[in-house]
Amino acid sequence: MRYVLLAVVLLAGVCPASFEVTLQPDDDEGNDSWTAMSWPDWNDGDNTDFYVSDSVEDPWYAFIEFRELDDYVGQGHTVLSAELWLTVFEWVSLNYESQIWIAPVDADWEEMTITWNNQPGIYETYAVERSFEEPEYGEEYFVSFDVQDIVQAWLNEDIPQYGIRLYDGYMQAISSDSGYYVYRRPKLIFTLSGTNVINTSHGQIKALFH
């Protein structure tokens, strides 16, 4: 009888074989900023937006990190899908298809201290390109980026998890520090396979035998 009860407890602590996770840091937990070559020692970490520009004379890079992702590193999960969602809007009337690159960052950084001169590099072998239509001037919309391979590399500990850089494109997007509605802030949505175990204490198991 005790073995049957123990099996029931263990089964009760196991979730389905795949599950979805959504990470959306607020202004306290978020880590996002941008840098510009023309302002090499300037930091704008508390801005409510971040920017990307592929200007040859003055490129701008944006950085985003979802620190809560560390909870899933090294757990043996397989990433079935992973998307980065950003709220993008036009700040100049370009109105053409834009391409932008995403790559994982290769060193730690902080929102309130990152500058062009101290910004980290990237793992170029994991870089991916995304094309999207620029919205009309003054409009905004969500755009998603496939980051499945990047997230899998982080969870496998093939590369350290320091977030991503957006570069070589034009973009203005809403940051985690924004006063806008929460749903407009950066969001990482991923689905994992594998067993998600809920911890059951020894005391809870022992109590079933009395």
N, C-alpha and C positions, 0 to 999 in steps of 0.2 A: 504493500500500500504506500509505503514511504517513497519508493522509487517512482510510482505513478505520480504522486504529488509533486515530486521534484521535477519530473519531466514536464508537467503542466506549468510549473513556475518558469522553467527555462524557456518554454515555448511562448509564454506570455510576455517574456522580455525581448522578443524578436519582432522587428517590424517587417513589412513587405520587402521583397528582394530589390525593389527600386523605389527611389523617393526623390522628390524635388526640393531644392533648397533655393531660397531667395535671400540675397544679401543686399541691403540698402542702407548704408551708414548715414547717420544724421550729422549735424554740424559738429558734434562732439567727437564722434568716432570716425568721421570721414577723413580721408587723406587724399586730397586732389589739389593740383596747382598747375601753373604753366610758367614757361620761361621764354625769354626772347633774347636773341643774339645782340640786339641793339642796346639792351639794358643788362649787361653781363653780371652785375652784382645786385640786381633788383629782385625783390621777392613780392609776390602778390597772392600769397596763400589764402588770405581772407576774402578774396573776391568771390562774388556769388556766381560767376561764370568762369569758364576757362576757354582758351583759344588755341587754334592750330593754324599755322600759315606755312606754305611751301615757298615763300619768297626766297629767291637765291641770295639777295642782299641781306635779308633779315628774317630767317626762319624762326617760327615759334613752335614749341613742343608742349603738349599737355600730359600730365601724369595722374594716374588714378590707382589707388590700392584699396582692396577690400580685405582688411586685416582679419575679419572673422573667418576667412577661408582657412586660416591656420588650424582651426579646429578639426578639419577633415584631412590634413596632411598626414601621410604615412599610415592610413587606416586600411589600405588595400582596395579602395573603391575604384571602379571603372566609371569613367565619365561617359554617359550616353549622349549627352548634349550639354552645351554651355554657351550662353549668349550674354554679351554686354549690351545693356540698353541705355541709350542716352537721349535726352531731349535736346534737339538741335534747332537752332533758328538762325536766320540770316541777319547779318549786321551790315552788309553792303549788298546792293542789288546786282548780284552776279547771274543768278538764275541759269545755271548749267549743271551738268553732271559732275560731281566731285569724286575724286578718289582719295583715300586716306589709308595710311598704314598703321598697324598695331603690332607691337613687339613687347615681350616681357623685359622688365628692367633688371639689370645685373647687380645692383647694390642698393643698400638701404637709403632712404631719404625722408625728410620731414617737410610737411606742408608749409610751415612757417619759416623755413630756412633755405629751401631749395632755390637756387639761382642758375643762370646759364653757366656760370663758371664752376659750380660745384655739383651740377646735375650728374646722375649716374648714366652709364651707357646701357646698351640693350643686347639681348641674345638674338642676333639677326637671323639665325637658322629657324627660329620660331615665328618670324614675322609673317603677317597675313595682310592682304589688301582688301579693301571694301569700297565698292562704288555705290553712290546714292545720289538722288536728285536733290539739288539745293532747293529749299522751300522759297516761296515768294517772300519779298522783303516784308519783315514784320510778322511773318507767320512762324509757327514752330511745329515740330512733329517728332515722334520717336523714330530712332534708327537703331537697328540691332547689328551686332558684330559677332560672327562665329569665332569663339575663342576655345573651342573644345580641346584642341591639341595643347594649347597653352595651359589650361586648367589641369589637364591630365599630367602634364610635365611637372606642375607644381605639386600635385597630390602624390605623385610617384617620387618626389624629391630628386628628380633629374636636374632641376634648377631650383634655386631658392625663390620664395614667394615674396617679391618686392613690388608687385603691381605691374602696370603696363604703361607704355608711352604711346601716344598718338602723334603722328608726324607725317610730313610730305603730303599735305592736303590743306583744304580750307574748312574751318569749322568754328562755330561758337556754340557751346553747350552749357547747360545748367549744372552747377556743382553741388556738392553735399552741403555747402555753406549757404545755399540759397534760401531766401525767405519764401520762395514759391511753395506751392502745394508739394507734399512729400512725394507723390507719385511721379513728379517731374525730375527728381534727383537721380543720379546714376544708380543703376541696378544690375546685379549679376545674378542670373538665373541658371541653375544647372541641375541636371538629373543624374543621379548616381545609382549604379547597380551594386549589389553586395548587401550584406546583412547589417542593418542599423540596430545595434543592440542597446536596449534600455537597461541601465544598471539596476540590479536587484540586490539588496543588501543581504549579508549572511543572516542577520537577525530576522528579516522577513521570511527567509527560507526555513530557518529553525523554528519559527512560530507555527508553521504548518504541521509540525510533527507533535505538537502538544494539544 
